[in-house]
């Protein structure tokens, strides 16, 4: 069912969302992630696309080997810290959110995410 909030890009965002859902079914998680990001670029309030992006990230992460998951988690954390130190808050938030969508919340890192939001 199409959403109605007056946005002109909503039909296009819906198309990206449906293509992304199909990509997840075909286990093309990286492609799905890009499509969900495109949908959110057109309609930042698209809740289903935000949820779908989290699902795509988790499934992509789960498809990695244990050692690849550790490396990926470490890289995301380093990127988030790097963006935070550069005061590039939007990028830091994105990396922290991506990190927390694939690994359990970790108490020592939560204050950094809070600082980025502040």
MMTF fields as JSON, N, C-alpha, C and O atoms, coordinates in Angstrom:
{
  "mmtfVersion": "1.0.0",
  "mmtfProducer": "UNKNOWN",
  "numBonds": 471,
  "numAtoms": 472,
  "numGroups": 118,
  "numChains": 1,
  "numModels": 1,
  "chainsPerModel": [1],
  "groupsPerChain": [118],
  "chainIdList": ["A"],
  "bondAtomList": [4, 2, 8, 6, 12, 10, 16, 14, 20, 18, 24, 22, 28, 26, 32, 30, 36, 34, 40, 38, 44, 42, 48, 46, 52, 50, 56, 54, 60, 58, 64, 62, 68, 66, 72, 70, 76, 74, 80, 78, 84, 82, 88, 86, 92, 90, 96, 94, 100, 98, 104, 102, 108, 106, 112, 110, 116, 114, 120, 118, 124, 122, 128, 126, 132, 130, 136, 134, 140, 138, 144, 142, 148, 146, 152, 150, 156, 154, 160, 158, 164, 162, 168, 166, 172, 170, 176, 174, 180, 178, 184, 182, 188, 186, 192, 190, 196, 194, 200, 198, 204, 202, 208, 206, 212, 210, 216, 214, 220, 218, 224, 222, 228, 226, 232, 230, 236, 234, 240, 238, 244, 242, 248, 246, 252, 250, 256, 254, 260, 258, 264, 262, 268, 266, 272, 270, 276, 274, 280, 278, 284, 282, 288, 286, 292, 290, 296, 294, 300, 298, 304, 302, 308, 306, 312, 310, 316, 314, 320, 318, 324, 322, 328, 326, 332, 330, 336, 334, 340, 338, 344, 342, 348, 346, 352, 350, 356, 354, 360, 358, 364, 362, 368, 366, 372, 370, 376, 374, 380, 378, 384, 382, 388, 386, 392, 390, 396, 394, 400, 398, 404, 402, 408, 406, 412, 410, 416, 414, 420, 418, 424, 422, 428, 426, 432, 430, 436, 434, 440, 438, 444, 442, 448, 446, 452, 450, 456, 454, 460, 458, 464, 462, 468, 466],
  "bondOrderList": [1, 1, 1, 1, 1, 1, 1, 1, 1, 1, 1, 1, 1, 1, 1, 1, 1, 1, 1, 1, 1, 1, 1, 1, 1, 1, 1, 1, 1, 1, 1, 1, 1, 1, 1, 1, 1, 1, 1, 1, 1, 1, 1, 1, 1, 1, 1, 1, 1, 1, 1, 1, 1, 1, 1, 1, 1, 1, 1, 1, 1, 1, 1, 1, 1, 1, 1, 1, 1, 1, 1, 1, 1, 1, 1, 1, 1, 1, 1, 1, 1, 1, 1, 1, 1, 1, 1, 1, 1, 1, 1, 1, 1, 1, 1, 1, 1, 1, 1, 1, 1, 1, 1, 1, 1, 1, 1, 1, 1, 1, 1, 1, 1, 1, 1, 1, 1],
  "groupList": [{"groupName": "UNK", "atomNameList": ["N", "CA", "C", "O"], "elementList": ["N", "C", "C", "O"], "formalChargeList": [0, 0, 0, 0], "bondAtomList": [1, 0, 2, 1, 3, 2], "bondOrderList": [1, 1, 2], "singleLetterCode": "X", "chemCompType": "L-PEPTIDE LINKING"}],
  "groupTypeList": [0, 0, 0, 0, 0, 0, 0, 0, 0, 0, 0, 0, 0, 0, 0, 0, 0, 0, 0, 0, 0, 0, 0, 0, 0, 0, 0, 0, 0, 0, 0, 0, 0, 0, 0, 0, 0, 0, 0, 0, 0, 0, 0, 0, 0, 0, 0, 0, 0, 0, 0, 0, 0, 0, 0, 0, 0, 0, 0, 0, 0, 0, 0, 0, 0, 0, 0, 0, 0, 0, 0, 0, 0, 0, 0, 0, 0, 0, 0, 0, 0, 0, 0, 0, 0, 0, 0, 0, 0, 0, 0, 0, 0, 0, 0, 0, 0, 0, 0, 0, 0, 0, 0, 0, 0, 0, 0, 0, 0, 0, 0, 0, 0, 0, 0, 0, 0, 0],
  "groupIdList": [1, 2, 3, 4, 5, 6, 7, 8, 9, 10, 11, 12, 13, 14, 15, 16, 17, 18, 19, 20, 21, 22, 23, 24, 25, 26, 27, 28, 29, 30, 31, 32, 33, 34, 35, 36, 37, 38, 39, 40, 41, 42, 43, 44, 45, 46, 47, 48, 49, 50, 51, 52, 53, 54, 55, 56, 57, 58, 59, 60, 61, 62, 63, 64, 65, 66, 67, 68, 69, 70, 71, 72, 73, 74, 75, 76, 77, 78, 79, 80, 81, 82, 83, 84, 85, 86, 87, 88, 89, 90, 91, 92, 93, 94, 95, 96, 97, 98, 99, 100, 101, 102, 103, 104, 105, 106, 107, 108, 109, 110, 111, 112, 113, 114, 115, 116, 117, 118],
  "secStructList": [7, 7, 7, 7, 1, 1, 7, 1, 1, 2, 2, 2, 2, 2, 2, 2, 2, 2, 2, 2, 2, 2, 2, 2, 2, 6, 6, 7, 2, 2, 2, 2, 2, 2, 2, 2, 2, 2, 2, 2, 2, 2, 7, 6, 6, 7, 2, 2, 2, 2, 2, 2, 2, 2, 2, 2, 2, 2, 2, 2, 2, 2, 6, 1, 7, 2, 2, 2, 2, 2, 2, 2, 2, 2, 2, 2, 2, 2, 2, 2, 2, 2, 2, 2, 2, 6, 6, 7, 2, 2, 2, 2, 2, 2, 2, 2, 2, 2, 2, 2, 2, 2, 1, 7, 7, 7, 2, 2, 2, 2, 2, 2, 2, 2, 2, 2, 2, 7],
  "xCoordList": [0.841, 0.0, 0.891, 1.727, 0.736, 1.558, 1.282, 0.156, 2.346, 2.206, 1.814, 2.109, 1.153, 0.73, 1.17, 0.563, 2.223, 2.631, 2.983, 3.641, 2.548, 2.738, 4.075, 4.303, 4.972, 6.282, 6.197, 5.425, 6.982, 6.951, 7.816, 7.64, 8.75, 9.652, 9.198, 9.907, 8.035, 7.583, 7.396, 7.843, 6.765, 6.629, 7.976, 8.121, 8.955, 10.286, 10.953, 11.602, 10.797, 11.353, 10.724, 11.41, 9.43, 8.723, 9.289, 9.445, 9.594, 10.175, 11.542, 11.843, 12.361, 13.66, 13.467, 14.189, 12.491, 12.232, 11.872, 12.41, 10.969, 10.534, 11.671, 11.792, 12.494, 13.657, 14.625, 15.196, 14.804, 15.699, 15.173, 15.949, 13.866, 13.278, 13.519, 13.804, 13.405, 13.682, 15.162, 15.505, 16.027, 17.464, 17.796, 18.657, 17.137, 17.365, 16.946, 17.65, 15.812, 15.35, 16.36, 16.499, 17.063, 18.054, 19.449, 20.434, 19.527, 20.773, 21.811, 23.014, 21.341, 22.211, 22.158, 21.57, 22.783, 22.627, 23.254, 22.693, 24.393, 25.046, 24.212, 24.064, 23.677, 22.811, 21.558, 21.123, 20.992, 19.803, 20.117, 19.317, 21.274, 21.674, 21.725, 21.239, 22.309, 22.373, 20.99, 20.737, 20.099, 18.744, 17.982, 17.258, 18.139, 17.48, 18.018, 17.259, 19.331, 19.918, 19.36, 19.12, 19.159, 18.575, 17.15, 16.752, 16.387, 15.016, 15.018, 14.197, 15.931, 16.005, 16.51, 16.165, 17.319, 17.758, 16.608, 16.606, 15.634, 14.456, 13.418, 12.71, 13.337, 12.346, 12.967, 12.838, 13.639, 14.346, 13.46, 13.972, 12.162, 11.243, 10.626, 9.686, 11.129, 10.575, 10.988, 12.061, 10.128, 10.449, 10.731, 11.647, 9.963, 10.194, 11.567, 12.216, 12.011, 13.337, 14.425, 15.453, 14.217, 15.187, 15.298, 16.398, 14.155, 14.155, 14.802, 15.574, 14.486, 15.068, 16.573, 17.287, 17.064, 18.5, 19.176, 20.24, 18.563, 19.118, 19.146, 20.135, 18.076, 18.01, 19.09, 19.77, 19.254, 20.274, 21.668, 22.492, 21.93, 23.239, 23.493, 24.58, 22.483, 22.638, 22.856, 23.748, 22.059, 22.199, 23.547, 24.169, 23.994, 25.304, 26.391, 27.319, 26.278, 27.263, 27.253, 28.311, 26.057, 25.934, 26.473, 26.85, 26.516, 27.015, 28.544, 29.118, 29.199, 30.66, 31.14, 30.392, 32.376, 32.979, 33.229, 33.148, 33.528, 33.768, 34.908, 34.79, 36.003, 37.138, 36.783, 37.198, 36.027, 35.606, 34.69, 34.756, 33.825, 32.932, 33.726, 33.413, 34.749, 35.577, 36.281, 36.328, 36.825, 37.518, 36.546, 36.858, 35.376, 34.367, 33.94, 33.855, 33.67, 33.277, 34.357, 34.067, 35.6, 36.728, 36.874, 37.098, 36.748, 36.855, 35.751, 36.012, 34.531, 33.433, 33.7, 33.44, 34.217, 34.509, 35.602, 35.497, 36.64, 37.735, 37.224, 37.561, 36.414, 35.86, 35.012, 35.107, 34.19, 33.327, 34.166, 33.889, 35.197, 36.084, 36.78, 36.91, 37.224, 37.914, 37.008, 37.415, 35.775, 34.833, 34.502, 34.319, 34.425, 34.137, 35.266, 35.004, 36.494, 37.636, 37.713, 38.17, 37.262, 37.231, 36.0, 35.827, 35.154, 33.896, 32.963, 32.218, 33.024, 32.104, 30.998, 30.994, 30.063, 29.086, 28.134, 27.807, 27.687, 26.752, 27.392, 26.763, 28.636, 29.337, 29.624, 29.533, 29.971, 30.226, 28.956, 28.999, 27.844, 26.567, 26.24, 25.816, 26.436, 26.14, 26.976, 26.459, 28.257, 29.137, 28.767, 28.756, 28.459, 28.043, 26.743, 26.606, 25.797, 24.528, 24.746, 24.128, 25.617, 25.926, 26.587, 26.258, 27.517, 28.185, 27.174, 27.214, 26.28, 25.321, 24.214, 23.496, 24.072, 23.078, 23.615, 22.844, 24.931, 25.51, 26.146, 26.358, 26.451, 27.005, 26.183, 25.5, 26.254, 25.52, 26.034, 27.212, 25.121, 25.517, 26.607, 26.545, 27.581, 28.7, 28.783, 28.952, 28.662, 28.593, 29.719, 29.44, 30.978, 32.041, 31.884, 32.423, 31.165, 31.041, 29.811, 29.773, 28.823, 27.585, 27.802, 27.147, 28.688, 28.901, 29.399, 29.083, 30.178, 30.665, 29.49, 29.436, 28.566, 27.389, 26.565, 26.069, 26.427, 25.707, 26.359, 25.67, 27.689, 28.417, 28.178, 28.012, 28.163, 27.943, 26.553, 26.385, 25.564, 24.21, 24.102, 23.38, 24.821, 24.78, 25.431, 25.5],
  "yCoordList": [-1.175, 0.0, 1.245, 1.392, 2.136, 3.343, 4.272, 4.382, 4.931, 5.887, 7.228, 7.538, 8.019, 9.334, 10.382, 10.521, 11.121, 12.222, 13.451, 14.371, 13.46, 14.628, 14.698, 15.632, 13.737, 13.77, 13.393, 12.511, 14.053, 13.763, 12.572, 11.999, 12.184, 11.083, 9.753, 8.754, 9.727, 8.513, 7.339, 6.239, 7.508, 6.339, 5.753, 4.533, 6.609, 6.128, 5.423, 4.392, 5.968, 5.335, 3.962, 3.014, 3.853, 2.558, 1.547, 0.372, 1.987, 1.077, 0.574, -0.614, 1.472, 1.048, 0.038, -0.956, 0.3, -0.591, -1.999, -2.989, -2.083, -3.391, -4.138, -5.356, -3.415, -4.053, -4.563, -5.644, -3.791, -4.193, -5.434, -6.327, -5.5, -6.682, -7.921, -8.996, -7.774, -8.893, -9.274, -10.456, -8.282, -8.557, -9.346, -10.225, -9.051, -9.81, -11.26, -12.175, -11.469, -12.838, -13.609, -14.823, -12.907, -13.549, -13.539, -13.89, -13.137, -13.102, -12.156, -12.4, -11.089, -10.038, -8.859, -7.817, -9.052, -8.129, -6.762, -5.742, -6.738, -5.45, -4.614, -3.405, -5.259, -4.573, -4.057, -2.93, -4.877, -4.471, -3.265, -2.335, -3.29, -2.173, -0.87, 0.164, -0.924, 0.262, 0.75, 1.954, -0.181, 0.21, 0.83, 1.809, 0.269, 0.855, 2.267, 3.172, 2.446, 3.773, 4.751, 5.919, 4.273, 5.129, 5.526, 6.677, 4.566, 4.861, 5.9, 6.818, 5.76, 6.714, 8.077, 9.099, 8.098, 9.37, 10.156, 11.386, 9.446, 10.089, 10.431, 11.433, 9.591, 9.781, 9.373, 8.22, 10.306, 9.981, 9.437, 8.844, 9.626, 9.152, 7.794, 7.377, 7.108, 5.832, 4.733, 4.143, 4.472, 3.543, 2.126, 1.473, 1.643, 0.284, 0.167, -0.874, 1.215, 1.188, 1.201, 0.543, 1.942, 1.941, 0.544, 0.059, -0.098, -1.465, -2.435, -3.306, -2.284, -3.15, -2.997, -3.979, -1.77, -1.528, -2.282, -2.872, -2.263, -3.002, -4.501, -5.172, -5.025, -6.451, -6.812, -7.826, -5.993, -6.265, -6.269, -7.124, -5.314, -5.253, -6.488, -7.065, -6.888, -8.056, -9.307, -10.101, -9.489, -10.685, -10.713, -11.769, -9.556, -9.485, -9.845, -10.587, -9.325, -9.598, -11.076, -11.68, -11.66, -13.068, -13.999, -15.132, -13.543, -14.389, -14.471, -15.273, -13.655, -13.664, -14.756, -15.218, -15.153, -16.104, -15.395, -14.169, -16.153, -15.574, -14.553, -13.469, -14.899, -13.966, -12.715, -11.614, -12.867, -11.715, -10.807, -9.584, -11.41, -10.608, -9.784, -8.617, -10.384, -9.654, -8.485, -7.379, -8.738, -7.683, -6.569, -5.39, -6.937, -5.949, -5.094, -3.872, -5.725, -4.98, -4.009, -2.872, -4.461, -3.606, -2.432, -1.3, -2.699, -1.622, -0.584, 0.616, -1.029, -0.087, 0.79, 1.993, 0.182, 0.934, 1.971, 3.114, 1.57, 2.5, 3.647, 4.808, 3.32, 4.367, 5.343, 6.556, 4.817, 5.674, 6.599, 7.796, 6.049, 6.868, 7.938, 9.088, 7.543, 8.474, 9.648, 10.805, 9.351, 10.415, 11.281, 12.492, 10.657, 11.414, 12.41, 13.572, 11.968, 12.846, 13.991, 15.087, 13.723, 14.769, 15.667, 16.613, 15.354, 16.078, 15.999, 16.934, 14.879, 14.6, 13.734, 12.511, 14.402, 13.731, 12.824, 11.735, 13.255, 12.418, 11.098, 10.045, 11.15, 9.929, 9.057, 7.831, 9.686, 8.926, 8.201, 7.025, 8.901, 8.292, 7.126, 6.068, 7.316, 6.245, 4.999, 3.883, 5.189, 4.044, 3.384, 2.156, 4.186, 3.602, 2.818, 1.721, 3.376, 2.675, 1.384, 0.36, 1.44, 0.225, -0.805, -1.99, -0.35, -1.243, -1.906, -3.12, -1.118, -1.657, -2.468, -3.206, -2.338, -3.176, -4.58, -5.498, -4.758, -6.08, -6.728, -7.94, -5.956, -6.515, -6.011, -4.993, -6.723, -6.32, -4.964, -4.636, -4.194, -2.91, -3.133, -4.066, -2.279, -2.402, -1.126, -0.036, -1.268, -0.123, 0.893, 2.091, 0.485, 1.491, 2.374, 3.48, 1.902, 2.67, 3.577, 4.567, 3.268, 4.05, 5.543, 6.36, 5.939, 7.382, 8.083, 9.25, 7.373, 7.968, 8.238, 9.286, 7.307, 7.516, 8.684, 9.508, 8.747, 9.868, 11.207, 12.182, 11.255, 12.476, 12.874, 14.054, 11.891, 12.173, 12.756, 13.677, 12.224, 12.76, 14.167, 15.01, 14.415, 15.721, 16.744, 17.921],
  "zCoordList": [0.0, 0.0, 0.0, 0.892, -0.968, -1.031, 0.156, 0.641, 0.598, 1.69, 1.124, -0.03, 1.934, 1.468, 2.475, 3.537, 2.147, 3.006, 2.176, 2.663, 0.942, 0.106, -0.608, -1.376, -0.381, -1.026, -2.488, -2.866, -3.306, -4.734, -5.102, -6.177, -4.234, -4.538, -3.955, -4.073, -3.335, -2.66, -3.622, -3.297, -4.781, -5.684, -6.098, -6.184, -6.354, -6.738, -5.556, -5.734, -4.367, -3.16, -2.954, -2.572, -3.203, -3.085, -4.08, -3.745, -5.291, -6.289, -5.828, -5.945, -5.308, -4.774, -3.644, -3.559, -2.782, -1.653, -2.146, -1.649, -3.116, -3.612, -4.319, -4.184, -5.065, -5.694, -4.625, -4.765, -3.569, -2.479, -1.775, -1.432, -1.555, -0.915, -1.77, -1.243, -3.074, -3.978, -3.923, -3.962, -3.833, -3.761, -2.496, -2.531, -1.393, -0.157, -0.355, 0.071, -0.994, -1.261, -2.101, -1.952, -2.981, -3.845, -3.207, -3.857, -1.943, -1.165, -1.756, -1.661, -2.359, -2.888, -1.913, -2.202, -0.762, 0.358, 0.117, 0.516, -0.523, -0.784, -1.762, -1.584, -2.78, -3.741, -3.027, -3.262, -2.169, -1.416, -0.538, -0.435, 0.085, 0.948, 0.145, 0.603, -1.039, -1.894, -2.306, -2.339, -2.618, -3.007, -1.838, -2.02, -0.644, 0.527, 0.787, 1.132, 0.618, 0.8, -0.236, 0.072, -1.451, -2.491, -2.126, -2.305, -1.613, -1.192, -0.077, -0.08, 0.87, 1.975, 1.517, 2.11, 0.474, -0.081, -0.68, -0.653, -1.219, -1.793, -0.732, -0.838, 0.285, 1.345, 2.688, 3.098, 3.375, 4.616, 5.739, 6.688, 5.648, 6.689, 6.374, 7.05, 5.378, 4.925, 5.914, 5.789, 6.886, 7.99, 7.491, 7.99, 6.517, 6.014, 5.368, 5.475, 4.703, 4.085, 5.155, 4.993, 6.25, 7.355, 7.946, 8.211, 8.151, 8.688, 7.709, 8.11, 6.426, 5.405, 5.324, 5.122, 5.482, 5.46, 6.602, 6.416, 7.773, 8.914, 8.617, 8.912, 8.04, 7.71, 6.703, 6.86, 5.671, 4.648, 5.272, 4.95, 6.165, 6.81, 7.668, 7.633, 8.436, 9.308, 8.477, 8.775, 7.444, 6.613, 5.895, 5.775, 5.422, 4.775, 5.782, 5.46, 6.984, 8.03, 8.413, 8.59, 8.54, 8.916, 7.835, 8.133, 6.594, 5.515, 5.512, 4.775, 6.323, 6.405, 7.358, 8.219, 7.193, 8.139, 9.464, 9.54, 10.494, 11.823, 11.793, 12.364, 11.132, 11.081, 10.275, 10.637, 9.197, 8.404, 9.215, 9.092, 10.055, 10.902, 11.905, 12.139, 12.498, 13.465, 12.784, 13.322, 11.602, 10.865, 10.489, 10.657, 9.984, 9.577, 10.763, 10.644, 11.906, 13.098, 13.541, 13.913, 13.499, 13.884, 12.922, 13.35, 11.632, 10.641, 10.817, 10.725, 11.068, 11.282, 12.501, 12.479, 13.559, 14.774, 14.512, 14.955, 13.798, 13.488, 12.618, 12.853, 11.62, 10.757, 11.566, 11.381, 12.453, 13.274, 14.148, 14.229, 14.806, 15.639, 14.795, 15.216, 13.6, 12.702, 12.341, 12.448, 11.913, 11.564, 12.772, 12.645, 13.939, 15.159, 15.44, 15.751, 15.332, 15.593, 14.583, 14.907, 13.361, 12.339, 12.458, 11.689, 13.433, 13.658, 12.446, 12.153, 11.762, 10.656, 11.246, 11.104, 11.911, 12.754, 11.987, 12.458, 10.821, 10.058, 9.651, 9.753, 9.191, 8.806, 10.027, 9.952, 11.154, 12.388, 12.833, 13.194, 12.804, 13.199, 12.287, 12.752, 10.985, 10.026, 10.324, 10.299, 10.603, 10.891, 12.211, 12.301, 13.252, 14.522, 14.361, 14.902, 13.621, 13.407, 12.626, 12.917, 11.646, 10.884, 11.797, 11.744, 12.63, 13.568, 14.502, 14.705, 15.064, 16.019, 15.357, 16.032, 14.047, 13.369, 13.13, 12.847, 13.241, 12.981, 14.202, 14.21, 15.225, 16.459, 17.634, 17.534, 18.739, 19.93, 20.428, 20.29, 21.007, 21.58, 22.619, 23.42, 22.59, 23.516, 24.336, 23.79, 25.654, 26.557, 26.365, 26.402, 26.161, 26.019, 24.773, 24.731, 23.78, 22.539, 22.56, 21.83, 23.365, 23.385, 23.653, 23.006, 24.573, 24.761, 23.5, 23.271, 22.682, 21.433, 20.491, 19.848, 20.412, 19.569, 20.103, 19.335, 21.417, 22.022, 21.709, 21.408, 21.779, 21.451, 19.995, 19.687, 19.113, 17.695, 17.468, 16.668, 18.166, 18.023, 18.604, 18.072, 19.695, 20.328, 19.43, 19.784]
}
